[in-house]
Amino acid sequence: MKSTYFKPIARKSVIIVAIVCSIFTSCKKTLESDYLNPDGFTTPTPEGFYTNIQQELGIFRTSYGEYFHNFEAFNRTLGSGGTVNDGAANTYGWGHSPYGDVYSKLRSIRAMNDALAKLPADQQKEYEVFSWTGIVIKDYLFYQLADAYNDVPYTDAMKAQDNNFFPKFDKQQFIYTSILADLKDVSAKLKNYTLGTSAIQQLIKKNDIWFAGDLIKWRTFINSLRLRLAMRLALADAQLAKTTIQEVLQDGVYAKDRASSITYVDLQQDRAFEFLINRALEELRTRGGGYLWLPQNMMNVLRKAGQPDDPRIKVLFQPDKNGNYTPMPAEANDVSTIRNQIDQTNLAATFPSLYNRTTFERNTAFPAMVLTSTEVHLILAEAGLRWADLGISVTDQLRAGIQESIDIYYEINDKNKAAVYTGVMPAAAPAKPNQVTIDLFLAAKIAEFNIASSTEKLGLIYDQRYVHFNMLKPYELWADTRRLTKELGTRVKKSASNFLLMERTVYPSTEESNNSENFQAVRAQNNYTSPVWWTGR
């Protein structure tokens, strides 16, 4: 979709064009056509800035660069990428810093608000749905930034236009409580809001490329996000976490099933192998020995003695050269033997098993799983386990979460069943098991859960997050791993022993040099091992 965000022509370029036009008068029409668009595309508008922020990579869609440079490290530290203990000491670090990236994206929100502030009061009122949902986009970016760094500039952020060049660092606790208050407020406003027929209000249907102005979808997204963030606070602020979950349950609008899951399919699928996750997966598989093998610890969850195999095995992974689902051990005597057999010259006969290329790498219709019902069900299962008075059926939520995870992965795989690519194998596009078979598997998982201790039940819920998020959503898996480490310790460690858990990442060095006075407040936590506030540690 073409953005209406205006990038002004350099003054020098305009002068040159003007000189040329004085000689060649016929170029006047071309100049008007290119730079004085009669449709108003050269005029900065609130809705244009709004669309611009939604089109940014790295919000709903993971960009190639971010995925390739960051997720290799996360897959290794979280045990979701089939990486073995090679004897090398763990090293922390991200190849793609989210710090400047997030603040860069936020400029469009600031520009939209500045444009709105210049309008008459009656027009500002017409644009209020843009303003409200813009707050949600801003907070969606900020919670991820705080998750990575703990304390970050929030209140004073994006205020250089107001001559505030040295923003203070807000505490993560303040940021989280502020965001949850924002989300509650916007959800309530949208609940009582009816989109009008005026031209301005109708613009949301065109300029909102995420939800096309569907306010129910916005509320579903907002309330589901409230659940995600509330569970982050289960140890750090249990009362706020519980109250937030109660409010969302009473509201009743959230991602409660497959139909209401928040997913996003990129609108430029023809460019997937240029700038989206597909290219990153291909390069992660081929460079540095590859990091997309079936991990032993995930196989331990998917295949347990005395239980039916998890139906997701066949759509998350593809068979090896022997037709088996063989994992890459995290560490064992046969690691070297298996590594010596890795051969990517014949992608239809690899060893061990790769992540399913039909489902993921070669699937340009692959939807970003922004906030699925499975994640929500697992949040509610944990909430019911922690706070019995919420009246949540823990086993019902767990069962629904697993069922809907099976459903979505088979749906995704089915989108690409007819794909033809180098190394394609028929077994990578399996038929979905019938519901009787799935029900037998679900019954086994619930039976296992029912006899477990309370602590182990938390671990079993975590295991389902580990499978569902897999290598796709490492930021959320990283958050749950850090949070639950206090209670479960090594129970949530799925990586090889030489990979340690990164608690946070470090600030860009420019923060200390450019904002030195305010930086003193966070200097002590500027390392990879200081836990963020909401871990409760």
DOFILUM-104947 format. One record per residue (C-alpha): residue in one letter; residue number from 1; x, y, z. Coordinates in Angstrom, 2 decimals, padded with zeros to 5 digits. Example, Ala and Ser with C-alpha at 12.3 -4.5 7.8 and 13.67 -1.06 7.14 Angstrom:
REM DOFILUM-104947
- A, 1, 012.30, -004.50, 007.80
- S, 2, 013.67, -001.06, 007.14
REM end
This chain:
REM DOFILUM-104947
- M, 1, 000.00, 000.00, 000.00
- K, 2, 001.36, 003.43, -000.93
- S, 3, 002.13, 005.61, 002.03
- T, 4, 000.91, 009.18, 002.12
- Y, 5, 003.90, 010.20, 004.20
- F, 6, 005.61, 013.15, 002.47
- K, 7, 009.38, 013.18, 002.04
- P, 8, 010.27, 016.72, 000.88
- I, 9, 012.47, 017.28, -002.15
- A, 10, 015.90, 018.68, -001.36
- R, 11, 016.05, 022.42, -002.07
- K, 12, 019.01, 022.00, -004.42
- S, 13, 017.09, 019.44, -006.46
- V, 14, 014.13, 021.79, -006.81
- I, 15, 016.39, 024.61, -008.07
- I, 16, 017.92, 022.32, -010.69
- V, 17, 014.49, 021.15, -011.80
- A, 18, 013.34, 024.76, -012.04
- I, 19, 016.29, 025.73, -014.24
- V, 20, 015.71, 022.80, -016.54
- C, 21, 012.02, 023.61, -016.72
- S, 22, 012.79, 027.19, -017.74
- I, 23, 014.50, 025.75, -020.80
- F, 24, 012.17, 022.85, -021.43
- T, 25, 008.71, 024.11, -020.63
- S, 26, 007.22, 020.76, -021.45
- C, 27, 008.55, 019.36, -018.16
- K, 28, 006.11, 021.54, -016.19
- K, 29, 003.40, 018.96, -016.51
- T, 30, 005.81, 016.20, -015.40
- L, 31, 006.89, 018.19, -012.35
- E, 32, 003.30, 018.76, -011.32
- S, 33, 002.53, 015.11, -011.83
- D, 34, 005.53, 013.88, -009.81
- Y, 35, 005.71, 016.40, -006.98
- L, 36, 002.44, 018.29, -006.84
- N, 37, 000.13, 015.32, -006.77
- P, 38, -003.43, 016.60, -007.18
- D, 39, -004.64, 013.81, -004.88
- G, 40, -002.79, 015.41, -002.02
- F, 41, -000.10, 012.75, -001.58
- T, 42, 002.51, 015.48, -001.16
- T, 43, 000.70, 016.91, 001.84
- P, 44, 001.48, 015.39, 005.23
- T, 45, -001.75, 014.22, 006.82
- P, 46, -002.53, 012.50, 010.13
- E, 47, -003.87, 009.45, 008.32
- G, 48, -000.73, 009.31, 006.18
- F, 49, 001.55, 009.19, 009.20
- Y, 50, -000.77, 006.58, 010.72
- T, 51, -000.47, 004.31, 007.70
- N, 52, 003.28, 004.84, 007.62
- I, 53, 003.77, 003.46, 011.13
- Q, 54, 001.64, 000.41, 010.38
- Q, 55, 003.73, -000.35, 007.30
- E, 56, 006.95, -000.44, 009.29
- L, 57, 008.69, -003.79, 009.37
- G, 58, 009.37, -005.17, 012.82
- I, 59, 005.97, -004.39, 014.35
- F, 60, 003.49, -006.98, 013.11
- R, 61, 005.89, -008.33, 010.48
- T, 62, 009.38, -009.45, 011.41
- S, 63, 011.94, -008.09, 009.00
- Y, 64, 014.66, -010.16, 007.41
- G, 65, 017.44, -008.19, 009.10
- E, 66, 016.00, -008.36, 012.59
- Y, 67, 015.19, -012.04, 012.36
- F, 68, 018.50, -013.09, 010.87
- H, 69, 020.70, -011.08, 013.21
- N, 70, 018.79, -011.59, 016.46
- F, 71, 016.96, -014.85, 016.30
- E, 72, 020.00, -017.04, 015.85
- A, 73, 021.16, -015.89, 019.28
- F, 74, 017.70, -016.31, 020.79
- N, 75, 017.16, -019.75, 019.28
- R, 76, 020.40, -020.89, 020.86
- T, 77, 019.77, -019.40, 024.27
- L, 78, 016.14, -020.62, 024.33
- G, 79, 016.80, -024.04, 022.81
- S, 80, 014.34, -023.57, 019.97
- G, 81, 016.72, -023.92, 017.05
- G, 82, 018.43, -027.28, 017.40
- T, 83, 021.85, -025.92, 018.41
- V, 84, 024.28, -028.24, 020.17
- N, 85, 026.88, -027.68, 022.84
- D, 86, 029.98, -027.11, 020.75
- G, 87, 032.17, -026.41, 023.77
- A, 88, 032.31, -022.67, 023.12
- A, 89, 031.51, -020.35, 026.00
- N, 90, 028.23, -018.48, 025.77
- T, 91, 028.43, -014.99, 024.31
- Y, 92, 025.62, -012.47, 024.61
- G, 93, 024.58, -009.84, 022.16
- W, 94, 022.11, -008.84, 019.47
- G, 95, 023.10, -008.11, 015.93
- H, 96, 020.17, -005.74, 015.48
- S, 97, 019.55, -003.35, 018.36
- P, 98, 015.85, -002.65, 018.96
- Y, 99, 016.67, 000.61, 020.76
- G, 100, 017.14, 003.07, 017.91
- D, 101, 014.84, 000.97, 015.75
- V, 102, 011.83, 001.46, 018.04
- Y, 103, 012.40, 005.18, 018.54
- S, 104, 012.75, 005.59, 014.79
- K, 105, 009.37, 003.95, 014.26
- L, 106, 007.80, 006.17, 016.90
- R, 107, 008.57, 009.29, 014.86
- S, 108, 005.49, 008.69, 012.72
- I, 109, 003.29, 008.63, 015.83
- R, 110, 004.82, 011.90, 017.01
- A, 111, 004.35, 013.39, 013.51
- M, 112, 000.71, 012.26, 013.45
- N, 113, 000.04, 013.86, 016.82
- D, 114, 001.77, 017.07, 015.76
- A, 115, -000.37, 017.18, 012.61
- L, 116, -003.50, 016.61, 014.66
- A, 117, -002.58, 019.37, 017.10
- K, 118, -002.57, 021.89, 014.24
- L, 119, -006.15, 021.09, 013.27
- P, 120, -009.24, 022.88, 014.58
- A, 121, -010.86, 021.22, 017.59
- D, 122, -013.79, 019.87, 015.57
- Q, 123, -011.44, 018.11, 013.14
- Q, 124, -009.35, 016.72, 015.99
- K, 125, -012.55, 015.18, 017.29
- E, 126, -013.14, 013.56, 013.90
- Y, 127, -009.69, 012.00, 014.02
- E, 128, -009.96, 010.65, 017.58
- V, 129, -010.03, 006.98, 016.54
- F, 130, -006.64, 007.51, 014.85
- S, 131, -005.34, 009.13, 018.01
- W, 132, -006.63, 006.37, 020.31
- T, 133, -005.32, 003.48, 018.26
- G, 134, -002.07, 005.39, 017.74
- I, 135, -001.59, 005.20, 021.52
- V, 136, -001.92, 001.42, 021.28
- I, 137, 000.71, 001.21, 018.55
- K, 138, 003.05, 003.38, 020.62
- D, 139, 002.59, 001.24, 023.70
- Y, 140, 002.95, -001.98, 021.71
- L, 141, 006.43, -000.80, 020.75
- F, 142, 007.31, 000.49, 024.20
- Y, 143, 006.51, -002.68, 026.13
- Q, 144, 008.87, -004.61, 023.85
- L, 145, 011.56, -002.00, 024.36
- A, 146, 011.18, -002.17, 028.15
- D, 147, 011.23, -005.98, 028.02
- A, 148, 014.62, -005.83, 026.36
- Y, 149, 016.24, -003.02, 028.38
- N, 150, 014.21, -002.65, 031.60
- D, 151, 014.27, 001.16, 032.14
- V, 152, 014.06, 003.32, 029.00
- P, 153, 013.04, 006.89, 028.09
- Y, 154, 009.23, 006.84, 027.89
- T, 155, 007.66, 010.00, 029.32
- D, 156, 010.27, 012.26, 027.69
- A, 157, 010.72, 010.22, 024.53
- M, 158, 010.30, 011.82, 021.09
- K, 159, 010.37, 015.37, 022.46
- A, 160, 013.34, 016.82, 020.60
- Q, 161, 010.88, 019.14, 018.83
- D, 162, 010.09, 020.52, 022.29
- N, 163, 013.80, 021.11, 022.95
- N, 164, 014.03, 018.11, 025.28
- F, 165, 017.18, 016.47, 023.94
- F, 166, 018.09, 014.59, 027.11
- P, 167, 015.20, 012.32, 028.14
- K, 168, 015.16, 010.70, 031.55
- F, 169, 014.91, 006.93, 031.90
- D, 170, 011.56, 005.76, 033.28
- K, 171, 011.36, 002.67, 035.47
- Q, 172, 009.98, -000.41, 033.79
- Q, 173, 007.35, -000.65, 036.53
- F, 174, 006.06, 002.84, 035.65
- I, 175, 006.11, 002.04, 031.94
- Y, 176, 004.11, -001.16, 032.39
- T, 177, 001.50, 000.36, 034.66
- S, 178, 001.16, 003.32, 032.29
- I, 179, 000.74, 001.05, 029.27
- L, 180, -001.87, -001.11, 031.00
- A, 181, -003.77, 002.04, 031.99
- D, 182, -003.61, 003.29, 028.38
- L, 183, -004.87, 000.00, 026.97
- K, 184, -007.74, -000.16, 029.44
- D, 185, -008.74, 003.41, 028.62
- V, 186, -008.59, 002.97, 024.83
- S, 187, -010.50, -000.32, 024.97
- A, 188, -013.26, 001.38, 026.96
- K, 189, -013.41, 004.31, 024.53
- L, 190, -013.66, 002.03, 021.51
- K, 191, -016.34, -000.05, 023.21
- N, 192, -018.61, 002.97, 023.33
- Y, 193, -017.59, 004.40, 019.97
- T, 194, -019.43, 004.13, 016.67
- L, 195, -017.60, 005.04, 013.52
- G, 196, -019.33, 008.00, 011.88
- T, 197, -020.10, 008.60, 008.22
- S, 198, -017.94, 011.70, 007.82
- A, 199, -015.12, 011.55, 005.28
- I, 200, -012.46, 011.82, 008.00
- Q, 201, -013.88, 009.05, 010.16
- Q, 202, -014.29, 006.79, 007.15
- L, 203, -010.58, 007.21, 006.35
- I, 204, -009.76, 004.67, 009.06
- K, 205, -011.15, 001.91, 006.84
- K, 206, -008.57, 002.68, 004.17
- N, 207, -005.60, 003.87, 006.20
- D, 208, -005.75, 001.19, 008.90
- I, 209, -003.91, -001.55, 007.03
- W, 210, -003.91, -003.84, 010.07
- F, 211, -007.62, -004.08, 010.81
- A, 212, -009.33, -001.92, 008.15
- G, 213, -011.08, 000.14, 010.83
- D, 214, -012.74, -002.89, 012.44
- L, 215, -013.08, -001.68, 016.03
- I, 216, -013.95, -005.16, 017.34
- K, 217, -010.62, -006.42, 016.01
- W, 218, -008.88, -003.48, 017.64
- R, 219, -010.51, -004.28, 020.97
- T, 220, -009.65, -007.96, 020.57
- F, 221, -006.03, -007.02, 019.98
- I, 222, -005.95, -004.52, 022.86
- N, 223, -007.55, -006.81, 025.43
- S, 224, -005.44, -009.79, 024.38
- L, 225, -002.36, -007.61, 024.76
- R, 226, -003.57, -006.64, 028.24
- L, 227, -003.63, -010.36, 029.10
- R, 228, -000.09, -010.85, 027.78
- L, 229, 001.28, -007.92, 029.76
- A, 230, -000.70, -008.81, 032.88
- M, 231, 000.89, -012.25, 033.01
- R, 232, 004.31, -010.60, 032.82
- L, 233, 003.46, -009.08, 036.21
- A, 234, 002.37, -012.33, 037.90
- L, 235, 005.35, -012.15, 040.28
- A, 236, 006.19, -008.44, 040.30
- D, 237, 002.64, -007.07, 040.79
- A, 238, 000.24, -009.96, 041.30
- Q, 239, -002.71, -007.75, 042.20
- L, 240, -002.51, -005.64, 039.04
- A, 241, -002.04, -008.81, 036.99
- K, 242, -005.08, -010.49, 038.51
- T, 243, -007.29, -007.38, 038.31
- T, 244, -006.40, -006.84, 034.65
- I, 245, -007.24, -010.44, 033.79
- Q, 246, -010.56, -010.17, 035.64
- E, 247, -011.45, -007.01, 033.71
- V, 248, -010.69, -008.58, 030.35
- L, 249, -012.67, -011.72, 031.18
- Q, 250, -015.65, -009.59, 032.22
- D, 251, -015.37, -007.57, 029.01
- G, 252, -015.41, -010.80, 026.99
- V, 253, -013.66, -009.42, 023.89
- Y, 254, -010.24, -011.03, 023.36
- A, 255, -008.63, -013.71, 021.18
- K, 256, -010.60, -016.63, 022.53
- D, 257, -010.62, -018.87, 019.45
- R, 258, -009.02, -019.35, 016.05
- A, 259, -011.41, -016.92, 014.38
- S, 260, -010.44, -014.08, 016.70
- S, 261, -006.67, -014.72, 016.75
- I, 262, -004.62, -011.74, 015.65
- T, 263, -002.52, -012.70, 012.64
- Y, 264, -001.16, -010.65, 009.78
- V, 265, -000.33, -011.73, 006.24
- D, 266, 002.06, -009.40, 004.46
- L, 267, 000.51, -007.51, 001.56
- Q, 268, 003.66, -007.80, -000.60
- Q, 269, 004.18, -011.53, -000.72
- D, 270, 006.23, -011.27, -003.91
- R, 271, 008.99, -009.62, -001.86
- A, 272, 009.06, -012.18, 000.95
- F, 273, 012.46, -013.53, -000.09
- E, 274, 013.87, -010.03, -000.15
- F, 275, 012.84, -008.46, 003.13
- L, 276, 010.69, -010.82, 005.22
- I, 277, 011.19, -013.78, 007.51
- N, 278, 011.40, -016.23, 004.58
- R, 279, 014.79, -014.94, 003.51
- A, 280, 016.04, -015.01, 007.10
- L, 281, 014.99, -018.63, 007.56
- E, 282, 016.72, -019.64, 004.37
- E, 283, 019.95, -017.97, 005.44
- L, 284, 019.78, -019.25, 009.01
- R, 285, 019.50, -022.74, 007.56
- T, 286, 022.46, -022.35, 005.21
- R, 287, 024.95, -020.12, 006.99
- G, 288, 027.16, -021.03, 009.94
- G, 289, 026.08, -024.68, 010.01
- G, 290, 022.38, -023.90, 010.31
- Y, 291, 020.23, -023.32, 013.37
- L, 292, 016.88, -024.71, 012.29
- W, 293, 017.08, -028.35, 013.25
- L, 294, 014.51, -030.16, 015.37
- P, 295, 015.79, -029.59, 018.97
- Q, 296, 016.04, -032.58, 021.26
- N, 297, 014.31, -030.76, 024.11
- M, 298, 011.37, -029.85, 021.90
- M, 299, 011.12, -033.44, 020.74
- N, 300, 011.02, -034.45, 024.41
- V, 301, 007.79, -032.43, 024.68
- L, 302, 006.32, -033.53, 021.35
- R, 303, 006.99, -037.24, 021.83
- K, 304, 006.64, -038.78, 025.29
- A, 305, 006.68, -042.44, 026.25
- G, 306, 003.19, -043.81, 026.80
- Q, 307, 001.50, -040.91, 024.97
- P, 308, 000.47, -040.42, 021.34
- D, 309, 002.81, -038.25, 019.30
- D, 310, 001.96, -034.57, 019.18
- P, 311, 000.23, -033.96, 015.80
- R, 312, 002.28, -030.80, 015.37
- I, 313, 005.52, -032.74, 014.80
- K, 314, 004.72, -033.19, 011.12
- V, 315, 003.92, -029.55, 010.37
- L, 316, 006.59, -028.00, 012.56
- F, 317, 009.31, -030.30, 011.20
- Q, 318, 009.94, -032.51, 008.20
- P, 319, 011.38, -036.03, 008.08
- D, 320, 015.09, -036.70, 007.77
- K, 321, 016.69, -038.70, 004.96
- N, 322, 015.50, -041.92, 006.61
- G, 323, 011.89, -040.79, 006.90
- N, 324, 012.18, -040.30, 010.65
- Y, 325, 011.81, -037.26, 012.88
- T, 326, 015.29, -037.17, 014.33
- P, 327, 016.26, -034.36, 016.70
- M, 328, 019.57, -032.61, 017.10
- P, 329, 020.71, -033.46, 020.64
- A, 330, 021.61, -030.51, 022.83
- E, 331, 024.60, -032.40, 024.15
- A, 332, 025.44, -036.09, 024.04
- N, 333, 028.17, -038.46, 022.98
- D, 334, 026.74, -038.71, 019.49
- V, 335, 026.62, -034.97, 018.76
- S, 336, 029.74, -035.11, 016.61
- T, 337, 028.45, -038.14, 014.74
- I, 338, 025.20, -036.39, 013.89
- R, 339, 026.88, -033.13, 012.95
- N, 340, 029.13, -035.02, 010.54
- Q, 341, 026.05, -036.31, 008.72
- I, 342, 024.55, -032.87, 008.11
- D, 343, 024.27, -032.38, 004.38
- Q, 344, 022.27, -029.63, 002.72
- T, 345, 023.17, -030.49, -000.84
- N, 346, 020.02, -032.60, -001.02
- L, 347, 017.31, -030.75, 000.86
- A, 348, 014.90, -033.65, 000.47
- A, 349, 017.28, -035.91, 002.40
- T, 350, 018.69, -033.98, 005.34
- F, 351, 019.77, -035.29, 008.71
- P, 352, 018.63, -034.54, 011.40
- S, 353, 015.12, -033.17, 010.77
- L, 354, 014.73, -029.58, 009.66
- Y, 355, 011.99, -027.18, 010.57
- N, 356, 009.25, -027.80, 007.99
- R, 357, 010.18, -025.76, 004.94
- T, 358, 006.67, -025.99, 003.45
- T, 359, 005.18, -024.50, 006.62
- F, 360, 007.77, -021.82, 007.17
- E, 361, 010.68, -020.98, 004.88
- R, 362, 009.00, -021.41, 001.48
- N, 363, 005.58, -020.15, 002.55
- T, 364, 005.11, -016.58, 001.35
- A, 365, 001.53, -016.60, 002.66
- F, 366, 002.80, -017.32, 006.14
- P, 367, 000.87, -015.16, 008.65
- A, 368, 002.69, -013.38, 011.43
- M, 369, 001.13, -014.80, 014.59
- V, 370, 000.80, -011.49, 016.39
- L, 371, -001.35, -012.69, 019.29
- T, 372, -003.08, -016.04, 018.87
- S, 373, -005.81, -017.69, 020.88
- T, 374, -003.34, -020.40, 021.92
- E, 375, -001.21, -017.82, 023.70
- V, 376, -004.32, -016.41, 025.38
- H, 377, -005.55, -019.85, 026.47
- L, 378, -002.16, -020.65, 028.00
- I, 379, -002.13, -017.29, 029.81
- L, 380, -005.58, -018.03, 031.22
- A, 381, -004.56, -021.57, 032.18
- E, 382, -001.68, -020.15, 034.20
- A, 383, -003.93, -017.46, 035.68
- G, 384, -006.45, -020.09, 036.77
- L, 385, -003.65, -022.08, 038.37
- R, 386, -002.35, -019.05, 040.27
- W, 387, -005.67, -017.52, 041.29
- A, 388, -008.38, -020.14, 041.78
- D, 389, -010.99, -017.50, 042.62
- L, 390, -010.92, -016.28, 039.01
- G, 391, -013.10, -019.28, 038.24
- I, 392, -011.08, -020.35, 035.21
- S, 393, -011.11, -024.02, 034.20
- V, 394, -007.39, -024.62, 033.83
- T, 395, -007.71, -027.89, 031.92
- D, 396, -010.30, -026.44, 029.53
- Q, 397, -007.96, -023.57, 028.70
- L, 398, -004.97, -025.89, 028.30
- R, 399, -006.91, -028.25, 026.04
- A, 400, -008.22, -025.39, 023.89
- G, 401, -004.74, -023.87, 023.63
- I, 402, -003.19, -027.08, 022.33
- Q, 403, -006.11, -027.81, 019.98
- E, 404, -005.98, -024.36, 018.43
- S, 405, -002.20, -024.52, 018.08
- I, 406, -002.61, -027.76, 016.12
- D, 407, -005.31, -026.11, 014.02
- I, 408, -003.32, -023.01, 013.11
- Y, 409, -000.14, -024.85, 012.15
- Y, 410, -002.05, -027.22, 009.88
- E, 411, -003.88, -024.24, 008.37
- I, 412, -000.56, -022.51, 007.70
- N, 413, 000.95, -025.62, 006.16
- D, 414, -002.16, -026.12, 004.05
- K, 415, -001.73, -022.66, 002.49
- N, 416, 001.44, -023.94, 000.84
- K, 417, 000.65, -027.59, 000.06
- A, 418, 001.04, -027.09, -003.69
- A, 419, 004.40, -025.37, -003.36
- V, 420, 007.16, -026.45, -005.72
- Y, 421, 010.68, -025.58, -004.61
- T, 422, 014.15, -027.10, -004.47
- G, 423, 014.13, -029.94, -001.97
- V, 424, 010.35, -030.15, -001.57
- M, 425, 009.16, -033.41, -000.05
- P, 426, 005.57, -034.72, 000.02
- A, 427, 005.87, -035.57, 003.72
- A, 428, 006.31, -031.86, 004.49
- A, 429, 002.65, -031.31, 003.54
- P, 430, 000.88, -033.95, 005.65
- A, 431, -002.85, -034.47, 005.95
- K, 432, -004.26, -033.26, 009.23
- P, 433, -005.16, -036.13, 011.60
- N, 434, -008.85, -036.68, 012.19
- Q, 435, -010.37, -035.24, 015.34
- V, 436, -010.60, -038.66, 017.02
- T, 437, -006.81, -038.95, 016.81
- I, 438, -006.34, -035.40, 018.06
- D, 439, -008.74, -036.00, 020.95
- L, 440, -006.74, -039.05, 022.07
- F, 441, -003.63, -036.89, 022.17
- L, 442, -005.41, -034.10, 024.07
- A, 443, -006.76, -036.59, 026.61
- A, 444, -003.23, -037.84, 027.26
- K, 445, -001.94, -034.30, 027.81
- I, 446, -004.74, -033.47, 030.25
- A, 447, -004.20, -036.72, 032.14
- E, 448, -000.49, -035.91, 032.44
- F, 449, -001.38, -032.41, 033.68
- N, 450, -003.92, -033.59, 036.26
- I, 451, -001.48, -035.80, 038.15
- A, 452, 001.36, -033.24, 038.13
- S, 453, 002.35, -031.10, 041.11
- S, 454, 001.44, -027.41, 041.07
- T, 455, 004.98, -026.45, 040.11
- E, 456, 005.12, -029.06, 037.38
- K, 457, 001.80, -027.83, 036.04
- L, 458, 003.43, -024.43, 035.49
- G, 459, 006.21, -026.26, 033.68
- L, 460, 003.77, -028.17, 031.46
- I, 461, 002.03, -024.93, 030.48
- Y, 462, 005.45, -023.45, 029.69
- D, 463, 006.24, -026.47, 027.52
- Q, 464, 003.21, -025.69, 025.36
- R, 465, 004.41, -022.11, 024.92
- Y, 466, 007.81, -023.50, 023.93
- V, 467, 006.23, -025.63, 021.20
- H, 468, 003.73, -023.03, 019.99
- F, 469, 006.17, -020.10, 019.89
- N, 470, 009.07, -022.33, 018.71
- M, 471, 011.60, -020.32, 016.69
- L, 472, 008.92, -017.90, 015.45
- K, 473, 008.28, -015.76, 018.53
- P, 474, 011.48, -015.77, 020.56
- Y, 475, 010.76, -012.45, 022.27
- E, 476, 007.63, -013.84, 023.93
- L, 477, 009.31, -017.16, 024.74
- W, 478, 012.26, -015.22, 026.17
- A, 479, 009.90, -013.23, 028.39
- D, 480, 008.17, -016.33, 029.75
- T, 481, 011.49, -018.09, 030.29
- R, 482, 012.92, -015.19, 032.28
- R, 483, 009.75, -014.75, 034.31
- L, 484, 009.35, -018.42, 035.24
- T, 485, 013.01, -019.02, 036.03
- K, 486, 012.42, -017.68, 039.56
- E, 487, 009.89, -020.42, 040.29
- L, 488, 010.94, -023.24, 037.98
- G, 489, 014.70, -022.79, 037.65
- T, 490, 016.25, -025.19, 035.15
- R, 491, 012.83, -026.68, 034.37
- V, 492, 012.46, -023.98, 031.73
- K, 493, 015.99, -024.28, 030.39
- K, 494, 015.79, -025.89, 026.95
- S, 495, 019.17, -024.83, 025.58
- A, 496, 022.52, -026.58, 025.70
- S, 497, 024.40, -026.17, 028.98
- N, 498, 026.97, -023.79, 027.51
- F, 499, 024.28, -021.25, 026.64
- L, 500, 023.22, -019.02, 029.51
- L, 501, 020.00, -017.04, 029.78
- M, 502, 020.35, -013.43, 028.70
- E, 503, 018.31, -011.34, 031.16
- R, 504, 018.33, -008.11, 029.15
- T, 505, 020.47, -006.38, 026.56
- V, 506, 022.76, -003.38, 026.84
- Y, 507, 022.05, 000.20, 025.85
- P, 508, 023.71, 001.65, 022.76
- S, 509, 026.99, 003.31, 023.67
- T, 510, 025.61, 006.60, 022.36
- E, 511, 023.25, 006.80, 025.35
- E, 512, 026.15, 007.21, 027.74
- S, 513, 027.94, 009.74, 025.56
- N, 514, 024.93, 011.78, 024.44
- N, 515, 022.70, 011.58, 027.51
- S, 516, 025.33, 011.06, 030.19
- E, 517, 023.60, 012.74, 033.12
- N, 518, 020.39, 010.70, 032.81
- F, 519, 022.34, 007.57, 031.94
- Q, 520, 023.80, 007.47, 035.44
- A, 521, 020.44, 006.20, 036.71
- V, 522, 020.73, 003.02, 034.62
- R, 523, 024.50, 002.52, 034.46
- A, 524, 024.50, -000.25, 037.08
- Q, 525, 022.04, -002.38, 035.08
- N, 526, 023.81, -001.90, 031.77
- N, 527, 024.78, -005.55, 031.34
- Y, 528, 023.29, -008.84, 030.12
- T, 529, 022.73, -010.41, 033.53
- S, 530, 020.64, -007.96, 035.59
- P, 531, 017.00, -009.19, 035.57
- V, 532, 014.31, -006.79, 034.42
- W, 533, 011.78, -005.63, 037.02
- W, 534, 008.88, -007.92, 036.17
- T, 535, 010.85, -011.15, 036.67
- G, 536, 010.42, -010.60, 040.41
- R, 537, 014.08, -011.46, 040.97
REM end
